[in-house]
Amino acid sequence: MNTAEPTPLILTQGDPAGIGPDITLAAWQSRSFLQLPPFAVLADPELLRERAVRLGWDIPLAEIEPDRACVTFDRAFPILPLAQKTRAEPGQPDPASAAGTIEAIERAVSLVTSGRGAAVVTNPIAKDVLREAGFPHPGHTEFLAELARTPDSPPPHPVMMLWSETLAVVPVTAHVPLARVPSLLDAALIVKTGRIVARELAEKFGIRHPRLAVAGLNPHAGESGMLGSEDQAVIAPAVRMLQDEGINARGPLPADTMFHSRARQEYDAALAMYHDQALVPIKTIAFDDAVNVTLGLPFVRTSPDHGTAFDIAGTGLARPESLVAAIRLAARLGRTVRP
């Protein structure tokens, strides 16, 4: 019998003008039917009250401490109140709300790293809104790495993996302009990314001998140098280095033939060279249930694989499936115990 104390997942509210509050409320409403593990959300309680009323949902809210989340979860939605007031009109993003958005992320990491939470689940943020408020990071992933930094060491190297039951993809370069990708790609970056992916697929996902498929950068993986030199000069040597370390890696492979159903049976994760090369196939194949999971951190972090959807915030049209998948994966990786 497992005697460990149950520990909740810690959700962030995301941008308060987006659909984060909507899908979080919707997920809690479906907790029993979906058998979701207990979670609490870092949010402005009044924001959630107003959003529930707007959506026509009668949801009991409980402002609690993290250690009360699990015993509260079945009867009321556990809220960890933010110090910053972050109310916002749905669909009307406001840089004035950025402080609350950032506070939620910082406190979620603090709670999980201190053992008061099982894993971090982040709702979508709007990078341009945060940038207007002076936020210096390209996105969630880079900010989380900075929060994971210890005084005596540099921040860990975070790896963004988009995961679903049918496909897992990793962009080696992520939130950078496409024009910069060739200059940023080098064998060391590909090898570092491949090592982290292989290690965490084994340690966290339970895949004993992970298989990695490594995409080429250019059409047809460079066509033997006719369509670009990066595939032979950079990617192929990186694949050989991974193989020399005992990692089952293949490539560079033509990206246009990597994602059909038969090809996907040959690997556990695909390493793509840039953002859209990874995200287009998974959002086509598994848009509603794909999860963004950050590898390489000393804590578990997942997130829905979609944005703030300001245009439908507060309308009741937002679907919570990706958040539900993120909650379930966070519980699996964080070994949450349901009371």
C-alpha positions, -999 to +999 in steps of 0.1 A: +000+000+000+013+034-009+016+056+023+031+087+006+013+119+013-007+131-018+008+161-034-011+183-059-001+194-093+003+232-094-013+250-123-007+286-134-036+308-146-017+319-178-027+351-194-058+362-176-074+376-208-070+342-226-086+308-223-064+296-194-091+303-168-118+288-190-101+255-196-088+252-160-124+256-147-136+232-173-110+206-163-120+208-126-157+204-135-148+172-153-125+159-125-146+130-114-157+118-149-121+120-162-106+108-129-081+136-128-054+138-101-058+167-076-045+201-087-046+237-074-042+268-095-022+299-088-047+327-097-065+358-087-097+343-071-119+371-083-107+365-119-119+329-117-152+339-100-159+364-127-150+340-155-172+312-140-201+336-138-196+347-174-195+311-185-226+303-166-209+277-143-217+274-106-183+264-093-174+265-056-139+280-051-117+275-021-087+298-013-063+274+004-027+266+012-010+239-010-012+212+016-050+215+017-054+211-021-058+173-022-084+172+006-103+201-009-102+190-046-133+168-047-157+194-031-143+227-043-118+241-068-085+248-048-070+283-055-037+295-043-043+333-044-017+355-061-004+387-044-009+405-077-044+413-088-047+400-124-083+405-134-087+411-171-115+413-197-116+381-218-100+388-252-084+420-242-048+414-232-032+440-210+005+443-201-006+455-167-015+418-159+020+406-167+032+408-131+005+383-120+013+360-149+050+360-140+043+356-102+022+325-109+051+308-128+077+317-102+056+305-073+046+273-091+083+264-096+091+273-060+063+251-047+073+221-068+110+224-061+103+227-023+082+195-024+048+211-019+037+204-054+042+174-077+047+191-110+041+224-128+014+227-154+014+261-171-015+277-189-008+296-221+009+330-220+012+357-246+048+365-252+042+399-268+021+410-238+049+400-214+075+416-237+056+449-235+059+447-197+097+442-199+098+404-197+133+395-211+128+358-220+116+344-254+090+321-237+080+298-209+108+273-216+137+297-212+121+314-181+117+280-164+153+272-171+164+305-154+141+297-124+158+263-122+192+279-119+212+274-087+236+301-074+267+280-083+258+268-118+244+281-151+208+274-160+201+239-173+196+234-210+158+231-215+144+209-243+109+215-256+092+182-264+057+181-279+043+147-268+012+127-276+004+090-277+009+090-314+039+112-319+067+130-299+087+158-315+116+180-303+127+212-321+165+215-316+161+253-322+128+267-309+118+304-305+142+319-330+136+334-365+139+309-393+166+329-409+189+323-379+184+285-377+214+275-400+238+296-380+226+283-347+227+246-356+259+228-347+268+193-338+272+201-301+237+214-298+222+185-316+241+160-295+232+178-262+196+178-272+197+141-282+213+131-250+186+148-229+158+134-249+172+098-248+179+101-210+145+114-201+126+091-224+143+063-204+141+078-169+107+095-170+087+078-198+100+043-191+112+036-226+142+013-220+160+018-253+147+051-269+149+054-306+155+089-321+148+099-356+168+130-366+155+152-394+176+170-420+175+207-423+171+210-461+147+194-485+155+157-490+180+160-462+202+181-485+202+156-514+239+147-509+249+183-507+230+195-538+203+213-516+225+225-488+256+215-468+243+215-432+229+179-434+262+163-442+285+188-424+266+193-392+237+168-386+253+136-399+283+140-376+260+147-347+241+115-353+273+095-354+284+110-321+251+100-305+255+065-319+290+063-305+275+071-271+252+041-274+221+061-283+199+046-310+197+076-334+191+077-372+195+105-396+196+130-411+162+119-426+141+138-451+115+155-429+087+151-455+087+113-451+092+111-413+056+116-400+033+093-419+018+064-398+043+037-409+074+060-403+062+069-368+064+032-358+102+033-362+111+058-335+100+071-301+108+108-307+117+129-337+144+156-335+135+184-358+159+213-367+135+242-362+102+251-346+076+245-374+094+214-387+084+198-353+051+215-345+033+214-378+032+176-379+021+171-343-005+198-344-018+182-375-019+147-361-027+154-324-040+190-321-064+183-292-043+161-271-007+170-276+013+182-246+043+206-243+067+190-218+100+206-209+129+181-206+162+189-189+147+206-158+150+194-122+112+194-120+083+182-142+066+209-163+039+203-189+015+227-207-013+226-233+000+226-268-019+257-279-020+295-273-041+320-254-069+320-280-080+355-270-108+354-297-128+328-278-119+336-242-149+338-220-173+324-247-174+287-236-159+275-269-125+267-255-118+230-253-099+216-223-086+184-239-050+195-242-049+208-207-064+176-195-037+157-213-010+180-198-025+173-163-024+136-169+011+136-182+023+158-153+008+133-129+024+104-146+058+120-148+056+136-113+042+104-098+013+122-082-007+100-057-045+105-058-060+103-022 
